[in-house]
Amino acid sequence: MKHSFTKCKEQTTTSPSGRHLGYYKSLLVSGGKDNNGEMAALSNDILTMYNVIINSALSLGTPLQRWKQSIVIMIEKEQNNNRMKKLRVIKIYEADYNLIIKYF
């Protein structure tokens, strides 16, 4: 989980619910200090709890409510040609759900 969040660029558009990817990435640093063990332990505990929530939802087969929403963006492949075959569809999911999709 940590490795996947570190690979993502923070500028990536995610989370229709408003949970920005930066929130997750901020848990990967220890308050700007390498020797801040207390902050690192707290961040690790939060990530562990978050991982338990995700794994519970997956093992029960019940998605979180915010995973059921996405933003659909359609971009023209050719300028001024809005025929259905000439549109590129982009779906924006929650950052954590996108992480699960990449994993599987």
BALORO-948032 format. One line per 4 residues: number of its first residue (from 1); their letters; for each residue x, y, z of N, C-alpha, C, CB. Coordinates in steps of 0.02 Angstrom, whole numbers, plus 32768, in hexadecimal, padded with zeros to 4 digits. Glycine has a CB too. Layout:
REM residues N
NUM = A = X/Y/Z/X/Y/Z/X/Y/Z/X/Y/Z ~ ...
This chain:
REM residues 104
1 = MKHS = 8029/7FC5/8000/8000/8000/8000/802C/803F/8000/7FD1/8000/803C ~ 805E/803E/802B/808C/8077/802D/80B0/8081/7FEB/80BE/806F/8065 ~ 80C7/804A/7FCF/80EC/804E/7F90/80C1/8069/7F58/8107/8008/7F7D ~ 8082/8054/7F56/8055/806C/7F21/8046/80B6/7F27/8014/8045/7F23
5 = FTKC = 803C/80CE/7F64/802E/8115/7F6C/806B/8140/7F5E/8015/8123/7FB3 ~ 80A7/8126/7F6B/80E3/814E/7F5C/80EF/8154/7F12/8120/812F/7F7E ~ 80D9/8123/7EEA/80E3/8125/7EA2/80B4/8156/7E80/80DA/80DF/7E85 ~ 807A/8164/7E9D/8049/8190/7E7D/8060/81D8/7E82/8004/8188/7E9E
9 = KEQT = 8055/81FD/7E4C/8063/8245/7E4C/802B/8268/7E71/806C/8261/7E04 ~ 803C/8298/7E99/8009/82BC/7EC1/7FDB/82E6/7E95/802B/82E8/7EF5 ~ 7FF1/82F7/7E59/7FC8/831F/7E2C/7F91/82F5/7E0B/7FF3/833F/7DF7 ~ 7F92/82B4/7E14/7F61/8288/7DF6/7F1B/8299/7E11/7F72/823E/7E03
13 = TTSP = 7EEB/82A0/7DE5/7EA7/82AF/7DFA/7E87/8270/7E16/7E7C/82CB/7DBF ~ 7E71/8273/7E54/7E51/823A/7E75/7E19/8251/7EA2/7E85/8211/7E9D ~ 7DF4/8222/7EB8/7DC5/8229/7EF0/7D8C/825B/7EE5/7DEA/823D/7F2B ~ 7D56/8243/7EC7/7D1A/826C/7EC1/7CFF/8283/7F05/7CE4/8246/7E9D
17 = SGRH = 7D0F/825E/7F3B/7CF6/8270/7F7D/7D1C/82AA/7F9C/7CF8/8235/7FAB ~ 7D56/82BC/7F80/7D7E/82F2/7F9B/7DBB/82DB/7FC0/7D54/831B/7FC7 ~ 7DC5/829B/7FC7/7E02/8281/7FE7/7E3A/8282/7FB4/7DF7/8238/8004 ~ 7E63/82B3/7FB9/7E99/82BD/7F89/7ED0/828A/7F95/7EB4/8305/7F8D
21 = LGYY = 7EF4/827A/7F60/7F2B/824B/7F65/7F61/8264/7F96/7F4A/823F/7F21 ~ 7F66/82A5/7F9D/7F97/82C1/7FCC/7F8B/82AE/8014/7F97/830C/7FC6 ~ 7F4C/82A1/8026/7F3D/828B/806B/7F5F/8248/8079/7EF1/8285/8075 ~ 7F5C/821C/8048/7F7B/81DA/8051/7FC7/81E0/8050/7F63/81A9/801B
25 = KSLL = 7FE1/8209/8023/802A/8211/801D/8047/8233/805B/803B/823A/7FDF ~ 801F/825D/807C/8039/827F/80B8/8044/824D/80F1/8008/82B5/80CF ~ 8023/8214/80EF/802E/81E1/8123/8070/81BC/811A/7FF5/81B0/8123 ~ 808F/81C7/80E1/80CE/81A3/80D2/810B/81C9/80EA/80D3/8196/8089
29 = VSGG = 8103/8207/8100/813B/822E/8119/8133/8238/8164/8141/8272/80F5 ~ 816A/8244/8186/8167/824A/81CF/816E/8293/81E4/819E/8220/81EF ~ 8142/82BD/81CE/8142/8303/81E4/817D/832B/81CB/8140/8306/822D ~ 819C/8316/8194/81D5/833A/8179/8217/832C/819B/81C7/8382/817D
33 = KDNN = 8216/8302/81CE/8254/82F1/81F2/825F/82A6/81ED/8251/8308/823C ~ 829B/8293/81DA/82AA/824C/81D4/82AD/8228/8217/82EB/8243/81AF ~ 82BE/824C/824C/82C6/822D/828D/8288/8234/82B9/8302/824A/82B0 ~ 8250/8248/829E/8213/8251/82C5/81EF/820E/82CA/81E6/8287/82A4
37 = GEMA = 8202/81E5/82F9/81E7/81A2/8301/819E/81A1/8315/820F/817C/8332 ~ 8189/81D2/833D/8144/81D5/8355/8113/81E1/831B/813C/820D/838A ~ 8125/8210/82EF/80FA/821E/82B5/80FA/81E3/8284/8111/825D/8291 ~ 8133/81C4/827C/8137/818A/824F/810C/8151/8269/8180/8174/8248
41 = ALSN = 810D/8146/82AA/80E5/8111/82C8/809A/811F/82C1/80F6/8107/8312 ~ 8087/815F/82CB/8041/8172/82C3/802A/8169/827B/8037/81BB/82DA ~ 8053/817F/824C/8042/8177/8205/803C/812D/81F3/8078/8198/81D9 ~ 8068/8105/820D/8066/80BD/8200/8027/809E/821D/80A4/809A/821C
45 = DILT = 8013/80B3/8259/7FD5/809A/8278/7F98/80AC/824F/7FCE/80B5/82C0 ~ 7F96/80EA/8236/7F5D/8100/820E/7F59/80D8/81CD/7F61/814C/81FE ~ 7F92/80CF/81AD/7F94/80A7/816F/7F7F/805E/817C/7FD9/80AA/814F ~ 7F94/8044/81B5/7F81/7FFF/81C7/7F35/7FF9/81D1/7FA6/7FE8/8207
49 = MYNV = 7F18/8029/81F4/7ECF/8028/81FE/7EAB/8030/81BB/7EBA/8060/822E ~ 7EC5/805B/8192/7EA7/8066/8151/7EAB/8027/8126/7EC8/80A0/812D ~ 7EE3/8004/812B/7EEC/7FC5/8107/7EBB/7F90/8120/7F34/7FAC/810E ~ 7EAE/7F8F/8161/7E7D/7F60/817D/7E37/7F6E/8161/7E7D/7F64/81CB
53 = IINS = 7E25/7FAE/815C/7DE3/7FC1/8141/7DDD/7FA9/80F9/7DD9/800D/8145 ~ 7E10/7FB6/80D1/7E0E/7FA1/808A/7E0B/7F56/8085/7E4C/7FBC/8065 ~ 7E35/7F32/80AA/7E34/7EE9/80A7/7DF2/7ECC/80C0/7E6E/7ECC/80D1 ~ 7DD3/7EEB/80F2/7D92/7ED4/810A/7D5D/7EDC/80D5/7D7E/7EFA/8149
57 = ALSL = 7D5D/7F15/80B4/7D2C/7F20/807E/7D35/7EEE/8046/7D32/7F68/8064 ~ 7D73/7EDF/8035/7D80/7EAF/7FFF/7D6D/7E68/8014/7DC9/7EB1/7FEB ~ 7D7F/7E54/8050/7D6F/7E0F/8065/7D25/7E04/8070/7D95/7DFE/80A6 ~ 7D00/7E38/8084/7CB8/7E32/808C/7C92/7E3A/804B/7C9F/7E65/80BE
61 = GTPL = 7CB5/7E54/8019/7C95/7E5F/7FD8/7C65/7E9B/7FD9/7C70/7E21/7FC3 ~ 7C6E/7EC8/8007/7C43/7F03/800E/7C6D/7F41/8002/7C21/7F05/8054 ~ 7C64/7F63/7FCA/7C8C/7F9F/7FBD/7C77/7FD9/7FE9/7C87/7FB3/7F74 ~ 7CA6/8005/7FF6/7C96/8042/801B/7C69/806E/7FEE/7CD6/8068/8030
65 = QRWK = 7C3F/8097/800D/7C10/80C1/7FE7/7C34/80EE/7FB5/7BE6/80EB/8016 ~ 7C6D/810A/7FC9/7C8F/8138/7F9D/7CB0/8115/7F62/7CC2/8160/7FC3 ~ 7CB8/80D4/7F66/7CD3/80AE/7F2D/7C9F/80A6/7EF5/7CEC/806A/7F44 ~ 7C60/80B1/7F05/7C2B/80A8/7ED4/7C21/80E4/7EA7/7BEA/8098/7EF8
69 = QSIV = 7C46/811A/7EB4/7C3E/8157/7E8C/7C7D/8162/7E63/7C31/8194/7EBA ~ 7C73/817F/7E28/7CAC/8192/7DFE/7C99/81CF/7DD6/7CC2/8157/7DD0 ~ 7CCB/81EF/7DBC/7CC0/8228/7D8F/7CD3/8210/7D4A/7CE9/8268/7DA5 ~ 7CA8/821C/7D19/7CB5/8207/7CD5/7CC3/8246/7CAB/7C7A/81DE/7CB7
73 = IMIE = 7CFC/8246/7C8A/7D10/827E/7C60/7D17/8263/7C19/7D52/829F/7C79 ~ 7CFB/8287/7BE9/7D01/8273/7BA3/7D28/82AA/7B7E/7CBB/8268/7B82 ~ 7D5D/8295/7B5D/7D89/82C3/7B39/7D87/82B1/7AEF/7DD2/82C1/7B55 ~ 7D84/82E3/7AC5/7D84/82D7/7A7D/7DC9/82BF/7A66/7D70/8317/7A56
77 = KEQN = 7DCA/8289/7A3F/7E09/8272/7A22/7E1E/82A0/79E9/7E03/8229/7A09 ~ 7DEC/82B5/79C3/7DF8/82E4/798C/7DD0/8324/799C/7DE3/82C6/7947 ~ 7DEF/835C/7990/7DCF/839B/79A0/7D8F/83A4/7976/7E00/83D5/7993 ~ 7D5A/83BB/7998/7D18/83C8/797A/7CF7/838A/795D/7D1E/83FD/7944
81 = NNRM = 7D0B/8350/7974/7CEB/8311/795E/7CD3/82EE/799E/7D1D/82E4/7935 ~ 7C92/82F8/79AE/7C78/82DD/79EC/7C4D/829F/79E1/7C4F/8311/7A10 ~ 7C5B/827A/79AC/7C39/823A/79A2/7C51/8209/79D8/7C46/821D/795B ~ 7C25/81DD/79EB/7C32/81AF/7A23/7C73/8187/7A19/7BF8/817F/7A2C
85 = KKLR = 7C82/8172/79DD/7CBE/814B/79D0/7CFD/8175/79D5/7CBA/812B/798C ~ 7CF6/81B6/79D2/7D2F/81E3/79D2/7D38/8207/7A15/7D29/8217/799B ~ 7D1C/81EA/7A4A/7D23/8205/7A8D/7D4D/81D6/7AB8/7CDF/8212/7AAD ~ 7D79/81F2/7AE0/7DA0/81CB/7B10/7D7F/81D2/7B54/7DEB/81E3/7B11
89 = VIKI = 7D6F/819B/7B73/7D4D/819B/7BB4/7D80/818F/7BEB/7D15/8164/7BB6 ~ 7D80/81BB/7C1C/7DAC/81B5/7C56/7D80/81B4/7C94/7DE0/81F1/7C59 ~ 7D8B/8181/7CBE/7D66/817B/7CFD/7D95/818A/7D36/7D46/8135/7D05 ~ 7D7E/81B4/7D64/7DA6/81C6/7D9F/7D86/81A5/7DDC/7DAA/8213/7DA8
93 = YEAD = 7DAE/817A/7DFC/7D97/8155/7E37/7DBA/8170/7E75/7DA4/8109/7E30 ~ 7DA5/8157/7EAE/7DC6/8167/7EED/7E0E/814E/7EEA/7DA0/8148/7F29 ~ 7E3B/8170/7F0D/7E82/815E/7F0C/7E8D/8117/7F26/7EAA/8190/7F35 ~ 7E6C/8105/7F5C/7E77/80C3/7F79/7E57/808C/7F4D/7E5A/80BF/7FC0
97 = YNLI = 7E1D/809B/7F2F/7DFE/806A/7F02/7E29/8061/7EC4/7DB6/8081/7EEF ~ 7E45/8096/7EAB/7E71/8092/7E72/7EAF/8067/7E82/7E87/80D8/7E5A ~ 7EC6/806C/7EC0/7EFE/8043/7ED7/7EEB/7FF9/7ED5/7F13/8058/7F1F ~ 7EAE/7FE9/7EE9/7E96/7FA4/7EE8/7E90/7F8A/7EA1/7E52/7F9E/7F0C
101 = IKYF = 7E76/7FB4/7E74/7E70/7FA1/7E2E/7EB5/7F92/7E10/7E4C/7FD8/7E05 ~ 7EE6/7FBB/7E20/7F29/7FB0/7E06/7F47/7F70/7E21/7F57/7FEC/7E18 ~ 7F37/7F60/7E60/7F53/7F24/7E80/7F37/7EE5/7E5F/7F44/7F24/7ECB ~ 7EF6/7EE5/7E52/7ED8/7EAA/7E35/7EDB/7EAC/7DE9/7E90/7EA3/7E4C
